[in-house]
Amino acid sequence: MPAHARVANIGPRERGRRLRFGLAAGIFSLVAAVLLIVSEVSPRWRFALFVPLFLAALGYFQARDKT
């Protein structure tokens, strides 16, 4: 077996679930960013978007890589 070969450890159902979670977190982040910008909140509060953006990326990449 080649060193670069990956073995999926989750099924299609779980991959779909992680992808949906990633998309939901991404949409939430986008809406929150727009609301923070429109309401002219201090730019420091935008750093709080790191958490949902990280979760969005995590869900997407886990679904894509089947891990």
C-alpha positions as CSV (number, residue, x, y, z in Angstrom):
1,M,0.0,0.0,0.0
2,P,1.5,3.4,-1.0
3,A,2.4,5.8,1.8
4,H,0.1,8.5,0.4
5,A,-3.0,6.2,0.3
6,R,-5.8,7.2,2.7
7,V,-8.4,4.9,4.2
8,A,-11.8,6.4,4.9
9,N,-12.8,5.9,8.5
10,I,-16.3,7.4,8.2
11,G,-19.2,6.5,6.0
12,P,-21.1,8.6,3.5
13,R,-23.8,9.4,6.1
14,E,-21.2,10.9,8.5
15,R,-19.4,12.7,5.7
16,G,-22.7,14.4,4.7
17,R,-23.3,15.3,8.3
18,R,-19.9,16.9,8.7
19,L,-20.3,18.7,5.4
20,R,-23.7,20.1,6.5
21,F,-22.2,21.2,9.8
22,G,-19.4,22.9,8.0
23,L,-21.7,24.7,5.7
24,A,-24.0,25.8,8.6
25,A,-21.0,27.2,10.5
26,G,-19.8,29.0,7.4
27,I,-23.2,30.6,6.8
28,F,-23.5,31.6,10.4
29,S,-20.0,33.2,10.2
30,L,-20.9,35.1,7.1
31,V,-24.2,36.4,8.6
32,A,-22.4,37.3,11.9
33,A,-19.7,39.1,10.0
34,V,-22.2,41.2,8.0
35,L,-24.1,42.0,11.2
36,L,-21.0,43.1,13.0
37,I,-19.9,45.3,10.1
38,V,-23.3,46.9,9.6
39,S,-23.8,47.6,13.3
40,E,-20.4,49.2,13.4
41,V,-19.2,47.1,16.3
42,S,-15.6,47.5,17.3
43,P,-13.3,45.5,14.9
44,R,-11.9,43.6,17.9
45,W,-15.2,41.7,18.2
46,R,-14.7,40.3,14.7
47,F,-11.9,38.1,16.1
48,A,-14.7,36.1,17.8
49,L,-15.6,34.8,14.3
50,F,-12.5,32.7,14.4
51,V,-14.3,29.9,16.3
52,P,-17.2,29.4,13.8
53,L,-14.9,29.8,10.9
54,F,-12.5,27.2,12.3
55,L,-15.5,24.9,12.8
56,A,-16.7,25.5,9.3
57,A,-13.2,24.6,7.9
58,L,-13.0,21.6,10.2
59,G,-16.3,20.2,9.0
60,Y,-15.5,20.8,5.4
61,F,-12.1,19.3,5.4
62,Q,-13.1,16.3,7.5
63,A,-15.9,15.6,5.0
64,R,-13.6,16.1,2.0
65,D,-10.8,13.9,3.4
66,K,-13.2,11.3,4.7
67,T,-11.7,11.3,8.2
